[in-house]
Amino acid sequence: MKQSLYRYTSLTSGCNDICVVVDNMSEAIEFPQLDTDRLVLRELALDDIDVIFPHFANEEVVRYEDCRPVVNVKDVTDIIEWGRNMANSKAGILWGIFRKGDGAFLGQVNYVARPDNNFVGTVHRAEIGFDLTPHYWGNGYMQEAISRVVEFIFNDTEINRIEAIVHTENSRSLNVLARLGFHKEGILREYVKWEGEYWDMVSLAMLKRDRVT
Ligand SMILES: CC(C)(COP(=O)(O)OP(=O)(O)OC[C@H]1O[C@@H](n2cnc3c(N)ncnc32)[C@H](O)[C@@H]1OP(=O)(O)O)[C@@H](O)C(=O)NCCC(=O)NCCS
């Protein structure tokens, strides 16, 4: 069955992390599993807890993110539930990244739709987040995963602008996004406050019309 267009209508506005959305489509939409040459991007399930726990417990994975490593199973189920709730409410999608062949869990990639600031409009922006277990860095897996997610977002949703907000010292992430053609738009000064410190963040974005075809 052809994937239906994901359509968002914002019920809120402003710089709010919580995006309330409704789906205009009447039919149910299946979780969009995606394939690349080497990867399967699929929904995380409770059965995956044993393999994903060490990933989110790894200090290196969250080093440039304003969150702590997970410490117990509840923390991991919260992440799975967050992804499931986002998908169900069409507020975004979180994909687990699994390697074809051996089925190894490599990490995750997600996007969260962001409401426009016009009180009525549809949602045309989304922010992506992503991480890989350090053991799998240096193989081009994330570039491959994000590239497929970008294709999905621009082909199967009404989103026109994909944003990434990255710590200024997170050079690996900045390199991946640069290779994919994201444009560096500027520095968001003291954008994040985490554990008593303000972090400057780099704002990057790709527009639908930026895509190299
Ligand atoms: C961000 C992160 C996913 C990047 O990982 P990464 O391994 O550098 O990125 P990729 O998987 O795309 O791999 C790219 C590297 O693989 C190399 N590579 C090897 N084989 C490749 C192939 N077949 N195709 C493309 N690149 C390949 C590239 O040359 C590149 O190496 P380089 O950066 O030394 O030049 C990883 O550092 C991470 O998870 N960090 C912690 C979480 C985080 O900060 N997330 C972002 C928050 S905004």
The ligand as an SDF file (V2000), in Angstrom:
LIG
                    3D

 48 50  0  0  0  0  0  0  0  0999 V2000
   26.8370   12.2860   15.0540 C   0  0  0  0  0  0  0  0  0  0  0  0
   27.3030   10.8540   14.7750 C   0  0  0  0  0  0  0  0  0  0  0  0
   26.0960    9.9810   14.4490 C   0  0  0  0  0  0  0  0  0  0  0  0
   28.2490   10.8590   13.5780 C   0  0  0  0  0  0  0  0  0  0  0  0
   28.8160    9.5930   13.4200 O   0  0  0  0  0  0  0  0  0  0  0  0
   29.7930    9.3170   12.1960 P   0  0  0  0  0  0  0  0  0  0  0  0
   30.1770    7.9020   12.2450 O   0  0  0  0  0  0  0  0  0  0  0  0
   30.8480   10.3550   12.1710 O   0  0  0  0  0  0  0  0  0  0  0  0
   28.8550    9.5880   10.9120 O   0  0  0  0  0  0  0  0  0  0  0  0
   28.5540    8.5860    9.7180 P   0  0  0  0  0  0  0  0  0  0  0  0
   27.9750    7.3230   10.2290 O   0  0  0  0  0  0  0  0  0  0  0  0
   27.7890    9.3360    8.7090 O   0  0  0  0  0  0  0  0  0  0  0  0
   30.0160    8.2380    9.1820 O   0  0  0  0  0  0  0  0  0  0  0  0
   30.8030    9.2350    8.5660 C   0  0  0  0  0  0  0  0  0  0  0  0
   32.2620    8.7880    8.6330 C   0  0  0  0  0  0  0  0  0  0  0  0
   32.3720    7.4920    8.0590 O   0  0  0  0  0  0  0  0  0  0  0  0
   33.3260    7.5190    6.9590 C   0  0  0  0  0  0  0  0  0  0  0  0
   32.8640    6.4980    6.0070 N   0  0  0  0  0  0  0  0  0  0  0  0
   33.3660    5.2400    5.9620 C   0  0  0  0  0  0  0  0  0  0  0  0
   32.6910    4.5140    5.0550 N   0  0  0  0  0  0  0  0  0  0  0  0
   31.7410    5.3300    4.5210 C   0  0  0  0  0  0  0  0  0  0  0  0
   30.7510    5.1270    3.5350 C   0  0  0  0  0  0  0  0  0  0  0  0
   30.5620    3.9400    2.9400 N   0  0  0  0  0  0  0  0  0  0  0  0
   29.9280    6.1640    3.2310 N   0  0  0  0  0  0  0  0  0  0  0  0
   30.0860    7.3710    3.8090 C   0  0  0  0  0  0  0  0  0  0  0  0
   31.0260    7.6130    4.7720 N   0  0  0  0  0  0  0  0  0  0  0  0
   31.8580    6.6010    5.1200 C   0  0  0  0  0  0  0  0  0  0  0  0
   33.3030    8.9600    6.4980 C   0  0  0  0  0  0  0  0  0  0  0  0
   34.4760    9.3170    5.8170 O   0  0  0  0  0  0  0  0  0  0  0  0
   33.1710    9.6750    7.8340 C   0  0  0  0  0  0  0  0  0  0  0  0
   34.3900    9.6780    8.5100 O   0  0  0  0  0  0  0  0  0  0  0  0
   35.1370   11.0670    8.9070 P   0  0  0  0  0  0  0  0  0  0  0  0
   34.1290   11.9090    9.6430 O   0  0  0  0  0  0  0  0  0  0  0  0
   36.2750   10.6060    9.7440 O   0  0  0  0  0  0  0  0  0  0  0  0
   35.5060   11.6750    7.5970 O   0  0  0  0  0  0  0  0  0  0  0  0
   28.0400   10.2740   16.0070 C   0  0  0  0  0  0  0  0  0  0  0  0
   29.2110   11.0130   16.2250 O   0  0  0  0  0  0  0  0  0  0  0  0
   27.1810   10.3050   17.2680 C   0  0  0  0  0  0  0  0  0  0  0  0
   26.2950    9.4850   17.4450 O   0  0  0  0  0  0  0  0  0  0  0  0
   27.4820   11.2640   18.1980 N   0  0  0  0  0  0  0  0  0  0  0  0
   26.7760   11.3450   19.4620 C   0  0  0  0  0  0  0  0  0  0  0  0
   25.3410   11.7840   19.3100 C   0  0  0  0  0  0  0  0  0  0  0  0
   25.2040   13.1740   18.7610 C   0  0  0  0  0  0  0  0  0  0  0  0
   26.0120   14.0290   19.0170 O   0  0  0  0  0  0  0  0  0  0  0  0
   24.1120   13.3670   18.0010 N   0  0  0  0  0  0  0  0  0  0  0  0
   23.7930   14.6050   17.3480 C   0  0  0  0  0  0  0  0  0  0  0  0
   23.0620   15.5210   18.1960 C   0  0  0  0  0  0  0  0  0  0  0  0
   22.6400   16.9900   17.2650 S   0  0  0  0  0  0  0  0  0  0  0  0
  1  2  1  0
  2  3  1  0
  2  4  1  0
  2 36  1  0
  4  5  1  0
  5  6  1  0
  6  7  2  0
  6  8  1  0
  6  9  1  0
  9 10  1  0
 10 11  2  0
 10 12  1  0
 10 13  1  0
 13 14  1  0
 14 15  1  0
 15 16  1  0
 15 30  1  0
 16 17  1  0
 17 18  1  0
 17 28  1  0
 18 19  1  0
 18 27  1  0
 19 20  2  0
 20 21  1  0
 21 22  1  0
 21 27  2  0
 22 23  1  0
 22 24  2  0
 24 25  1  0
 25 26  2  0
 26 27  1  0
 28 29  1  0
 28 30  1  0
 30 31  1  0
 31 32  1  0
 32 33  2  0
 32 34  1  0
 32 35  1  0
 36 37  1  0
 36 38  1  0
 38 39  2  0
 38 40  1  0
 40 41  1  0
 41 42  1  0
 42 43  1  0
 43 44  2  0
 43 45  1  0
 45 46  1  0
 46 47  1  0
 47 48  1  0
M  END
$$$$
